[in-house]
Amino acid sequence: MTEPSGHEPDQEQETTVPRKTGRTLYSRADLRKAHGISEPTLQNLWTDRENNDHPPIAEMIDGVMHWDADAWAKWHHELQRKRAAANTTNPPKLDGDPEEMVGPAEAAKVCGFANSTTVSHYVKNPPEGWPEPDDWDELPTRRRPKWKRWRLWQYLADRKGRGHAGGRPKGRRGLAYPYQGDERLTLARQALNANPGAKNADLIAGLQAQMEKEYSRTVWNLILKTAREHPEE
């Protein structure tokens, strides 16, 4: 099904459940509410669907695009998991149920921190993008925060500077931008210079052919994004 011309109306549609399939269909407004994602981010995800494998429109209802709620959530969780892996130097723990609540100790493992001290510090002094706790355990002497796994994945995926622990200033051990100094970024810049105006999908196969190790299309998209934003060192 093709995308309708013009900008679709952002109507607050009620969640729709078609009788024949039993699927729950979400409009963009529904997705925004259910996943706490901004309208511009949702629009960007849809615009970049050629590169990120965004699920297709399930149905048009009153001129508004709707997607299968379960399929969209599964896709988005996996996208955040891949972006988190590509944007983290220390080995993160990216398995498990996206909706599972985890405390500071497990959150540290998810984020690739050495221990929960960093998580405790972030609760008091959150760096940019660090998620608010989704819930709290009421213990006899204190309150313990909990997060859904997917919110931590999203933090890692969106974190500025690959390998940053969040809030750390630029310097010898930090990076000014993702993939700084990475040979794949150099190759991506060369490919963009040689093929101005080319889409990511047209470049990825050639870039991958120059590498001994295979990398996912998601990783290459992130590298090409950095190459476009930072065409020079």
LUMLUMKE-79860 format. One line per 10 residues: number of its first residue (from 1); their letters; for each residue x, y, z of C-alpha. Coordinates in nm, 2 decimals. Layout:
REM LUMLUMKE-79860
NUM = A = X,Y,Z ~ ...
This chain:
REM LUMLUMKE-79860
1 = MTEPSGHEPD = 0.00,0.00,0.00 ~ 0.15,0.34,-0.10 ~ 0.19,0.63,0.13 ~ -0.08,0.89,0.09 ~ 0.02,1.22,-0.07 ~ 0.08,1.52,0.16 ~ 0.11,1.51,0.54 ~ -0.15,1.28,0.70 ~ -0.36,1.44,0.97 ~ -0.24,1.37,1.32
11 = QEQETTVPRK = -0.58,1.26,1.46 ~ -0.61,1.11,1.80 ~ -0.76,0.78,1.67 ~ -0.90,0.52,1.91 ~ -0.72,0.19,1.90 ~ -0.88,-0.02,1.63 ~ -0.93,-0.40,1.64 ~ -1.04,-0.54,1.30 ~ -1.30,-0.82,1.35 ~ -1.15,-1.06,1.09
21 = TGRTLYSRAD = -0.80,-1.07,1.23 ~ -0.82,-0.96,1.59 ~ -0.51,-0.74,1.53 ~ -0.47,-0.42,1.72 ~ -0.40,-0.13,1.48 ~ -0.22,0.18,1.60 ~ -0.21,0.52,1.44 ~ 0.10,0.73,1.48 ~ -0.08,0.91,1.77 ~ -0.14,0.57,1.94
31 = LRKAHGISEP = 0.23,0.48,1.89 ~ 0.33,0.81,2.05 ~ 0.12,0.74,2.35 ~ 0.21,0.37,2.39 ~ 0.58,0.40,2.34 ~ 0.65,0.75,2.46 ~ 0.81,0.85,2.13 ~ 0.79,1.20,1.98 ~ 0.60,1.28,1.66 ~ 0.92,1.39,1.48
41 = TLQNLWTDRE = 1.10,1.06,1.57 ~ 0.81,0.86,1.45 ~ 0.80,1.06,1.13 ~ 1.18,1.01,1.08 ~ 1.15,0.63,1.14 ~ 0.88,0.61,0.87 ~ 1.07,0.84,0.63 ~ 1.38,0.62,0.67 ~ 1.18,0.29,0.62 ~ 1.39,0.19,0.31
51 = NNDHPPIAEM = 1.69,0.16,0.54 ~ 1.54,0.05,0.87 ~ 1.28,-0.21,0.76 ~ 0.99,-0.02,0.92 ~ 0.67,-0.23,0.91 ~ 0.44,-0.15,0.62 ~ 0.10,0.02,0.68 ~ -0.15,-0.24,0.79 ~ -0.46,-0.03,0.70 ~ -0.58,0.32,0.62
61 = IDGVMHWDAD = -0.86,0.43,0.85 ~ -1.03,0.76,0.77 ~ -0.73,0.87,0.58 ~ -0.49,0.79,0.87 ~ -0.21,0.54,0.85 ~ -0.23,0.25,1.10 ~ 0.02,-0.02,1.18 ~ -0.01,-0.37,1.34 ~ 0.06,-0.28,1.71 ~ 0.24,-0.60,1.79
71 = AWAKWHHELQ = 0.45,-0.61,1.47 ~ 0.55,-0.25,1.51 ~ 0.65,-0.30,1.88 ~ 0.86,-0.61,1.80 ~ 1.03,-0.42,1.51 ~ 1.11,-0.12,1.72 ~ 1.25,-0.32,2.01 ~ 1.48,-0.50,1.78 ~ 1.59,-0.18,1.61 ~ 1.68,-0.03,1.95
81 = RKRAAANTTN = 1.86,-0.35,2.04 ~ 2.07,-0.33,1.72 ~ 2.14,0.04,1.76 ~ 2.24,-0.01,2.12 ~ 2.49,-0.28,2.03 ~ 2.64,-0.06,1.75 ~ 2.67,0.24,1.98 ~ 2.83,0.07,2.29 ~ 3.19,-0.01,2.34 ~ 3.16,-0.22,2.66
91 = PPKLDGDPEE = 2.97,-0.55,2.61 ~ 2.60,-0.47,2.68 ~ 2.35,-0.73,2.78 ~ 2.08,-0.70,2.51 ~ 1.88,-1.02,2.55 ~ 1.56,-1.07,2.75 ~ 1.20,-0.95,2.73 ~ 1.19,-0.59,2.62 ~ 0.90,-0.52,2.86 ~ 1.07,-0.68,3.17
101 = MVGPAEAAKV = 1.14,-0.45,3.46 ~ 1.50,-0.46,3.59 ~ 1.66,-0.30,3.89 ~ 2.00,-0.11,3.91 ~ 2.22,-0.43,3.91 ~ 2.06,-0.57,3.59 ~ 2.03,-0.22,3.44 ~ 2.41,-0.19,3.47 ~ 2.46,-0.52,3.29 ~ 2.22,-0.41,3.01
111 = CGFANSTTVS = 2.42,-0.09,2.97 ~ 2.76,-0.25,2.99 ~ 2.86,-0.07,3.31 ~ 3.11,-0.23,3.55 ~ 2.86,-0.22,3.84 ~ 2.54,-0.05,3.96 ~ 2.73,0.25,4.09 ~ 2.70,0.43,3.76 ~ 2.32,0.36,3.75 ~ 2.27,0.50,4.10
121 = HYVKNPPEGW = 2.47,0.81,4.00 ~ 2.25,0.85,3.69 ~ 1.93,0.83,3.89 ~ 2.05,1.14,4.09 ~ 2.23,1.32,3.81 ~ 2.09,1.18,3.48 ~ 2.30,1.24,3.17 ~ 2.12,1.34,2.85 ~ 1.87,1.08,2.74 ~ 1.88,0.87,3.06
131 = PEPDDWDELP = 1.53,0.74,3.11 ~ 1.32,0.81,3.42 ~ 1.24,0.49,3.62 ~ 0.92,0.32,3.50 ~ 0.85,0.20,3.86 ~ 1.00,0.18,4.21 ~ 1.03,-0.10,4.46 ~ 0.94,0.02,4.81 ~ 1.20,-0.14,5.04 ~ 1.21,-0.10,5.42
141 = TRRRPKWKRW = 1.49,0.16,5.41 ~ 1.49,0.29,5.06 ~ 1.32,0.30,4.72 ~ 1.48,0.10,4.43 ~ 1.42,0.22,4.07 ~ 1.32,-0.01,3.79 ~ 1.32,0.03,3.41 ~ 1.18,-0.16,3.12 ~ 1.47,-0.32,2.93 ~ 1.37,-0.15,2.60
151 = RLWQYLADRK = 1.40,0.19,2.76 ~ 1.77,0.11,2.85 ~ 1.82,-0.02,2.49 ~ 1.69,0.31,2.36 ~ 1.92,0.51,2.58 ~ 2.22,0.31,2.45 ~ 2.10,0.34,2.09 ~ 2.05,0.72,2.11 ~ 2.35,0.80,2.34 ~ 2.58,1.06,2.19
161 = GRGHAGGRPK = 2.93,0.94,2.13 ~ 2.99,0.57,2.08 ~ 3.14,0.43,2.40 ~ 3.05,0.73,2.62 ~ 2.91,0.64,2.96 ~ 2.67,0.94,2.93 ~ 2.76,1.28,3.05 ~ 3.14,1.22,3.01 ~ 3.32,1.52,2.85 ~ 3.50,1.48,2.52
171 = GRRGLAYPYQ = 3.86,1.39,2.55 ~ 4.13,1.13,2.47 ~ 3.91,0.84,2.60 ~ 3.59,0.98,2.46 ~ 3.46,1.03,2.11 ~ 3.34,1.35,1.96 ~ 3.08,1.16,1.75 ~ 3.00,0.79,1.69 ~ 3.26,0.58,1.50 ~ 3.52,0.85,1.52
181 = GDERLTLARQ = 3.85,0.69,1.40 ~ 3.67,0.38,1.27 ~ 3.80,0.26,0.94 ~ 3.44,0.19,0.83 ~ 3.36,0.56,0.88 ~ 3.66,0.64,0.65 ~ 3.52,0.41,0.38 ~ 3.17,0.55,0.42 ~ 3.30,0.90,0.37 ~ 3.49,0.79,0.06
191 = ALNANPGAKN = 3.18,0.62,-0.08 ~ 2.97,0.93,-0.02 ~ 3.23,1.16,-0.18 ~ 3.24,0.93,-0.49 ~ 2.87,0.89,-0.51 ~ 2.70,1.22,-0.40 ~ 2.33,1.19,-0.36 ~ 2.34,0.81,-0.33 ~ 2.11,0.64,-0.09 ~ 2.24,0.42,0.19
201 = ADLIAGLQAQ = 2.09,0.11,0.03 ~ 2.30,0.18,-0.28 ~ 2.63,0.20,-0.09 ~ 2.61,-0.07,0.18 ~ 2.68,-0.37,-0.04 ~ 3.00,-0.20,-0.17 ~ 3.11,-0.10,0.18 ~ 3.05,-0.45,0.32 ~ 3.25,-0.60,0.03 ~ 3.56,-0.41,0.16
211 = MEKEYSRTVW = 3.54,-0.57,0.51 ~ 3.65,-0.91,0.63 ~ 3.39,-0.92,0.90 ~ 3.02,-0.89,0.82 ~ 2.82,-0.60,0.97 ~ 2.44,-0.56,0.97 ~ 2.26,-0.31,0.76 ~ 2.16,-0.12,1.07 ~ 2.53,-0.07,1.17 ~ 2.61,0.05,0.82
221 = NLILKTAREH = 2.32,0.29,0.82 ~ 2.45,0.44,1.15 ~ 2.80,0.47,1.01 ~ 2.67,0.64,0.69 ~ 2.46,0.87,0.91 ~ 2.77,0.98,1.09 ~ 2.96,1.02,0.77 ~ 2.69,1.26,0.64 ~ 2.69,1.46,0.96 ~ 3.07,1.46,0.99
231 = PEE = 3.22,1.45,0.64 ~ 3.56,1.53,0.77 ~ 3.76,1.43,1.09
